[in-house]
Amino acid sequence: MANPEHLEVLNQGVEVWNRWRGEQWGGQTRPDLSEADLSGLNLTDVNFLDSELSGTNLNGTNLFRAGLIRANLEQASLIETDLSETYLEQANLQGANLFRAKLDKADLNSAALIGANLSEVSLVKTYFLEASLCEANLVGAKFYSTNFSVADLSDTNLRGVEFWRVNFTQSTLQNADFEGSAMIFSTFAGVDLRTVKGLNTVTHLGPTYIDTNTLTQFNGDIPESFLRGCGLSDLQIETAKLYNPRLTSKETSTIIDRIQQLFPAQYHSCFISYSSKDKAFAQRLHADLQQNGVRCWFAPKDMRMGDRIRSTIDQSIRTHDKLMVILSENSINSEWVETEVETAFEEERKRKQTVLFPVRLDVAVMETEQAWAANIRTRHIGDFSRWKDHNEYQQAFERLLKDLKAEN
């Protein structure tokens, strides 16, 4: 239970509290506010260094830029609490409930978050160096420019999480669950991904960096679909397989033959733009392109994405060689597709080279009066209008691969 005298000091305001903390600095008094109800208070810049806050109700509390270094927040309730720019180094947050809390630019280096609930949390430029998040629940959290270097994320629930420019350098990810998460421009360096769950369900909105050390532990245990989604070529994936110590001489020979066959095939990378009503075709085209060594990405239009992830799609388009737009009656009426095509036009003006790569599913683009779509009629447009017929699809796809082949 909280110390009544300490509560009385805090009730006089942050300025009085911080002055009191300064006066007894170096003494044996450890502020005890355990199990107190501090919900909804404005505690900006408060000094809770080494404070006892276990089981405390801090729901909706403003702890902006607060000092919580080495504070004990075990089992504390921090629902929708503002912890932006807060100092939480070495803090104990085991079992704490941080549902929808704001942790933007917070410092959680060496903090303990074992079993904590961080679902739907916002973490922009947050630091977790050497932090422990074992068994933490981060379902639906949004990580933007978050640093997990050397952090322990063993058995952590990361389902449906958005990873934008997240750094996993030397992180421990044993049995972490990434099912249904989305990823772009992130980094896996010195990481063992062999026991990570749900990698085959990750949606890749753009390339992600994987270093050689991570690939040497591949051994066939990391889904190839995940590696392709990160941007690795088939040549890189096949080469990584050679590090598997369990390979027989025959298997090694087969892989080397495959590597030799892959050398001539170099294709332009592309981002696929389409209408959600044409999702079935987009998914088939994306899968077939990936299987044939074309590095391509697309964002599922029915996916719920945060504004920051959504804004990076524009950046992703700019980083690829081509924007492949799937033209149909549906996409011509899509503001999303129009915006992406306009981005491609702008890139063409900057690069002074062709970026837009159109294919069509019907004749709508040939008849439309919409200016942005009508401008595309002057270009060669791949014809997939009979894509449901296997033979017709294959013929159109082979022509597409030929057109996507990059010059040496």
N, C-alpha and C positions, 0 to 999 in steps of 0.2 A: 504493500500500500504506500501511497505517496506521503512524504513528510509534510504535515500541515504548514510548518514554518516555511518550507521551500515554496509551497503553493502560494502562500501569502505574498512572498516576494515577487513571484512571477505575475501575480494578479495586479501588481503596481505598474506593470509595463516592462517592455524589453530594455529600455534605457536603465531602469532601476535594477533589473535582473543582471544585466551585463556589468554594471558598476559593482554590484554585490559579488559577482563571480571574480572580478578583478581584485577586490579587497581580500578575499579569502584564497587567492591564488597560491598554490603551494601548500595549502593546509590539507587536513585529512578529510574535509567535508566533501562527500560526493553527492551532488544534487540527486534527490530521489523523487521522481514524479511518476513512478510506476502506477499503472492502472488509473491514472487521473483522466478526467474528461477535458481535453484541450481542443476539442473539435471546433473548427470555424474561426479560431483566433488568428490575428495577424502577428506573426512572430518573425517577421523579416529581420535578418541579421542577428538573430538570437544566438547566444553562446551556450550550447548544450554539450560542450566538450566533456567527455567522460561521464555524461549524465546517465542515470538509471531511468529508462523510459519503457521498460518491458510491460506489455499489456496495455499501454497507454492509448487512449482514443485520440487520434490526430486526424480524423476524417475531415477533409476540406480545409485543413489548417494551412496558412501561408507560411512556409518555412524557407522562402526564397533567400538564398545566400546564407543560410544558417550554418553554424559550426557544429557538426555532429560527429566529429572525429572520436573514434573509440566509444561512441555512445552505445548503450545496450537497448535495442529496439526489438528484442525478441518478442514475437507474437503481438507486436503493436499493430493497430489498425490505421492505415494511411491511405484510405480510399479517397481518390481524387485530391490528394494533398499536393501542394506545389512545393517540390523539392528542387526546383531549377537552380543551378549554380551552387548547390549545397555541397558542403564538405563532409563526406561520409567515409573517409579512409578508415579502414580497420573497424568500421561499425558492425555491430551484430544485428542482422536483420533476419535471423532464422525464423521461419514460420510467419513472417510479417505479411500483412495483406496490403499490397500496393496497387490494387486494381485501379486502372485509369489515372494513376499518379503521374505527375510531370517530373521527369528527371533530366530534362535537357541541360547539357553541360555540367551535370553533377559529377563529382569525383568519388567513385566507389572503389578505388584501388585497395586491394586486400580486404575488402568487406566480405562478410559471410551472409549469403542469401539462400542458404540451404533450406529447401522446402517453402520458399517465399512465393507469394502469388504476385506476378508482375504482368498479368494478362491485360491487354489493351493499353499498355504503358507507352508513353512517348519518350524516346531516348535519342535526342539529337546531340551529337558530339559528346557523348557520355563515356567516361573512362572506367574500365573494369580490370585494370592491370592486376594480375594475380588474385582476382576476386574468386570466391567460391560460390557457384550457383547450383550446386548439385541438387537434383530433384526439384528445382524451382519450376513453377508454372508460369510460362511466358506466352500462353496462347493469345494470338491476335495482337501481340505487341508490335511496335513500329520502331525499328532501329535505323537511325540515319546518322552516318558518319560515326558510328559507335565503335569503340576500341575494346575488344575482348582479348587483347594480347596476354598470353600466359594464364588466362582465366580457366577455371575448372567448370565445365558445363556438362559434366557426366550425368546421364539420366534426366537431363532437363527437357521439359516439354516445350518445344518451339513450333508447335503446329500453327499454321496460318500466319506466321510472323513475316513481316516485310523487312528485308535486309537491303539497305541502300548504302553502298560504300562502307561496309562493316569489315573490320579487321580481325581475323581469327588467327593471327600469327601465333604459333605454338600453343594454341588453346587445346584443352582436353575435352574431347567431344564423345567420349565412350558412351554408347547407347543413347545419345541425344536423339530426339525425334523431330525431324524437319518436315513431316508430312504436310503437304498443301501450302508450304511457304513460298514466298516470291523473292527473287534475288536479282541484283544488278550491281556491277562494278565493285564486288566485294573481293576479299583476299583470303585464301587458304594457304598458309605457308608453314611448313614444318608440322602439319596436322595429320593425324591418323583418322581416316574417314571410314575404315573398314567395318566398324560396328555401328555407324550412324544409320538411323532408321529413316525411311521415307524419302531418300534422295531421288528416287525415281519419280516422285510426285512433285518435285520442286518446279515452279514456273520460272523460267529464265527470261527476264525482260531485256537482257543484254549480257555482254561478256562478264565473266568473273575470273580472277587470276588464281591459278593453282601452280605452286612451285614444283620443282623437280623432286624435292624431298618427299612431298605429299604423294606424287605419282609413283615413286619407287616402292611405296607400300601398297600400290594398287592391287596386285596379285589377283585381279579379276573379281575382287570383292566390292568394288565401287561400281555402281551401275553405269554402263557406257552412255546411257541417255543423259545422265547427269554431267558427265565429262563433255559430251557434245554440246549440251546446253551452256556450259561454262565457256565454250568457244574453242575447245581442243579439236584439232583436225584428226581424221582417222589415222593419219600417219603418226601423230603424237600418241594416240591411244594404243596403236599396235606396238609402237616402240616401247611404251611403258610396260606392256605385257612381258617383255623380255627380262624384266627384273624379277619375275616370279621364280623363286628357287624350286618350285614344284614341277616346272615344265620338263617334259620328256624331250629327247633330241628330235623326235618326229614333230612334236608340237612347236618346238623352236624353229624348225625348218619351215613349217607351214606359215608361221608368223612372218619370217623373213621374206618368203615368197610374196605374202600379202603386202608387205612394206614396199617391195620393189614395184609392185603393180600400182601402188598409190602415188608414186613420185610424179607421173605426168599430170595427174588430175589436180589442178589448182583452179578454184572458183572464186568469184566475187562473193563477199559476205553480203547479207541483205536483211532488212527488217520488213516483215509482212504486214501490210495494212489491209483491213477488211471490215465488213459489216458483221455484227454478231449473228445475223440471220444466215450468213454464209460460213458459219463456224465449222461445219462438217468438212467442207472442202478445204478450208484453211488448215485444219488439223492434219488432214491427209497429206496435203502439199508440204507442210512443215516437216512431218515425219519422213516423207520420202526424200526430201532435200537433205535432211540430216543424214539419212542412211547412205546417201550418195556422196557424202563429203562436203556438202555445201553448208557453211556456217550461217545459220539464219535464226532469227528470233521473232516472236510476236507476243503481244499482250492480249490475253483473253478478254474480250469486251464485256463479259458478264462478271468479271472478277472485281471484287470490292477492293479498291486501292486507295491509300492515303494520297493527299494532294502532292506530297513530295515525290512519291513513287511515280504518280501520274505525270508530273512535270519532267521527270527524267526520261520518259519515253521519247520526248522531243530530242533530248540530248543523245539518246541511243540511236535515233534515226541518223543524226549527224555523224556518228562514229562508224557507220557502215558504208560499204561501197555503193549499195543500191537500196532503194525503197521499192519493194515489189507490191504493187497495189492490185488487189483483186476487184475488178470492176464488174458491177452488176446493178440491176435496178435498185437493190437494197443499199449498196455502198454509195451510189451516186446521190442518194438522199440522206447520207450520213454526214453530219457536221464533223464528227471525229475523223473520218477518212479524208474529208476535204482539208482539214487542218494539217493532217500528215502529208498530203500531197503538196500543199502550199509550202511546207517545210522543205520538201524535196526540190521544188522549183527554186527556192532560195539557195539551197546548197548547190544546185547546178550553176546558178549565177556566180557563186563564190568560187567554185572549183573549176568552172569553165569546162565541164565534162558532164556526160549524161549520168544522172542519178536515178531518175524514175524508170521503173521497169514494170510495165503494165501487162496484166493478163485479164481475160474477160470470161464471164460465165454465161452471158447472153448478149443481145444486140443493143442494150440500153445506152451504152456509151456512144454508139453510132447515131443515135436519134436524139440524145438529150440536148437541151438548150442551155444547160448550166455551163457557164463560161469555163470554169476550172476543169470540168470533165471534157468539154468539147475540145479544149486545147490538146488533149491527149490523142485525139483522132489522127493527128498528123504523124504519129509514131507507129512503129510496128507493135501490135498487140497480140500476145499469145492467145490462141483460141482454145479454151477449155469448156466450150459450151456443151460438149457431149462427155463430160468428165465421168458420168456415172457408167458409161460404157468402158469396160476395162481396156480393150484394145485402143479405142480412141484416146483414152486418158494417157496410156503409155506412149503413144506416138507424140502427143502434145508435150508430155513430160520430157521425152528424149530431146525434142527441139529446144525446150526450155534449158536443159542442162548444157546443151551446146552453146546457147546464147550467153549463159552465165560463166562460161569458161574464161578465165582471165588470161591475158597475154603474158608471156614470160617477161 
